[in-house]
């Protein structure tokens, strides 16, 4: 499968993303080649590769970008992301991910558990092979901890109709934004960038990650009622209430309460009513306000980056704007 | 719950093991206190704590044992071990572990997946907090990789009636022996021990781990037929054939074939027949031969350790002998 079309306008970056996927593939070696091939297929299944892309982009902002090392770090980030996806799929009992049969469907739950674990380790393996900075390893460890606390926090607020915007932001800060933050930080810092600017890169990544996740959650509700498919239906059934629903709930709890209180027993009709309510009670609109806030924050911080690599800075700005204002 | 009675004769070590458990408990912090408490309960549920015990014992062989650091490394090893147990329990769908309700039974599968992941990270967190040796982190990463390849390898040889002794040894080398090896290595090396002797410590740990797992697998078959409980029955049903069965299979495949080919559909009566066959066709006897081989190898290597800490060396010898010749 090709690299996602969104990178077609950036041929050099696209090339590096291809190398990143190649390195990921060559970093795994399992006794069972069927499982190995399924994981490799998953790597190549056409994800947006945003985390490695940001790592590579921020590496070019630094004075002495080391392409080989940056590709390895980018591979570590995407491997970590894939590990979390595999474990998410176990929990969601998902059959397909990006059109590819998931590991626990093709093989078994146990293969998915251990394969995810294995990819966590491959991430560390890539990191320790290519960096001699204990600081970076510590930061990676701290980030992974936040990712998992975000996942555990999300479970913890399941079916909470009074979940606050702050709690939601805290969950997605871990679950999504942390890896964006780490990618931007590592790309710059590991290529000789200063700690001070690297801290800004971290903040940029965090804002991008938050805006990205909110936009993702909004898009689930922006489809036609007819096509509300699995994702939003499943999430709501499983008690994962994202920002548009949280905002709409604040507006009119009485409308949603009888629907949401059915929990797993919610019917497709109920789900359509939830969807309609979210739009009707301005959940999508309100959520867009917060997405815009983080998008502007990200873009403002990008503009404040040092000017010595103006071209790269412009590219980061442009890509970020495109991603965060996408319509699908 | 108290520390396992086996450590009563070693009050200083027992004290350090208590501190190890305390550090493990204070290293985790989850948004959901119920989950946190269940994990802490699991830490304190009376396991033998062999990996941290060996780490602490081997630390005392080194010239400048740093008790605080060794306890942290010991905590990292036991946390890692607990992470693998939590994920094993998901796969086995076990309700109880050491008499304590498992995470996925008390909460849900998703809690167990993410909690195990979280403990993997806590292991790294403890390591990077207390060591500044990239070499140790690299070794830890390599060991974790071997542990998971062992787990994946074991799955891969499931229901293989022609599984060889070599394949079994390879699986338990990863699954069990690797963490023993790493514990012995880190205890010595991280306290200023030489690389050369540390490599011997690694070998000792590996032999101990292999012998320990074989004895464990033998003990499953050494109970009365009446009391063959879950463990061996479940493992055989799930296609995990351990050494006594592998040896007996070589002796008389025709006896086992009709029983094992039923796979998950095996009845309790079938399992009793498997058990009887393993004893009748000398599976237990043969397995003991290999356990003895690794036990003697471990004891021989322990004796070859430098003599400057004769007391510690004797203690390691004594404890190892007791563990590897235990009857239950």
Contacts between the chains, C-beta under 8 A, distances in Angstrom:
chain1	res1	chain2	res2	distance
A	30	B	149	7.0
A	30	B	152	5.9
A	31	B	149	6.7
A	31	B	152	6.2
A	31	B	153	4.7
A	31	B	156	5.1
A	32	B	152	6.7
A	32	B	155	7.7
A	32	B	156	4.6
A	35	B	152	7.0
A	87	B	113	5.1
A	87	B	114	7.1
A	87	B	117	6.4
A	90	B	109	7.2
A	90	B	110	7.9
A	90	B	113	5.8
A	91	B	109	6.7
A	91	B	110	4.1
A	91	B	113	6.1
A	108	B	155	7.9
A	109	B	90	7.2
A	109	B	91	6.7
A	110	B	90	7.9
A	110	B	91	4.1
A	110	B	155	5.8
A	111	B	152	7.5
A	111	B	155	6.5
A	113	B	87	5.1
A	113	B	90	5.8
A	113	B	91	6.1
A	113	B	113	6.7
A	113	B	116	7.9
A	114	B	87	7.1
A	114	B	148	5.7
A	114	B	151	4.9
A	114	B	152	5.2
A	114	B	155	7.1
A	115	B	152	7.3
A	116	B	113	7.9
A	116	B	117	7.5
A	117	B	87	6.5
A	117	B	116	7.6
A	117	B	117	7.5
A	117	B	120	6.8
A	117	B	148	5.3
A	117	B	151	7.9
A	118	B	145	7.2
A	118	B	148	4.4
A	118	B	149	7.4
A	118	B	152	6.8
A	120	B	117	6.9
A	120	B	120	5.9
A	121	B	141	6.1
A	121	B	144	4.7
A	121	B	145	4.9
A	121	B	148	6.2
A	122	B	145	7.4
A	124	B	124	7.0
A	124	B	137	7.9
A	124	B	141	4.6
A	124	B	144	7.7
A	125	B	141	5.2
A	125	B	142	7.5
A	125	B	145	6.4
A	128	B	134	6.6
A	128	B	137	5.8
A	128	B	138	4.8
A	128	B	141	5.6
A	129	B	138	8.0
A	132	B	134	6.2
A	134	B	128	6.6
A	134	B	132	6.2
A	134	B	134	6.4
A	134	B	137	7.8
A	137	B	124	7.9
A	137	B	128	5.8
A	137	B	134	7.8
A	137	B	137	6.3
A	138	B	128	4.8
A	138	B	129	8.0
A	141	B	121	6.1
A	141	B	124	4.6
A	141	B	125	5.2
A	141	B	128	5.6
A	142	B	125	7.4
A	144	B	121	4.7
A	144	B	124	7.6
A	145	B	118	7.2
A	145	B	121	4.9
A	145	B	122	7.4
A	145	B	125	6.4
A	148	B	114	5.7
A	148	B	117	5.3
A	148	B	118	4.4
A	148	B	121	6.1
A	149	B	30	7.1
A	149	B	31	6.7
A	149	B	118	7.4
A	151	B	114	4.9
A	151	B	117	7.9
A	152	B	30	5.8
A	152	B	31	6.2
A	152	B	32	6.7
A	152	B	35	7.0
A	152	B	111	7.5
A	152	B	114	5.2
A	152	B	115	7.3
A	152	B	118	6.7
A	153	B	31	4.6
A	155	B	32	7.7
A	155	B	108	7.8
A	155	B	110	5.8
A	155	B	111	6.5
A	155	B	114	7.1
A	156	B	31	5.1
A	156	B	32	4.5
A	156	B	35	8.0
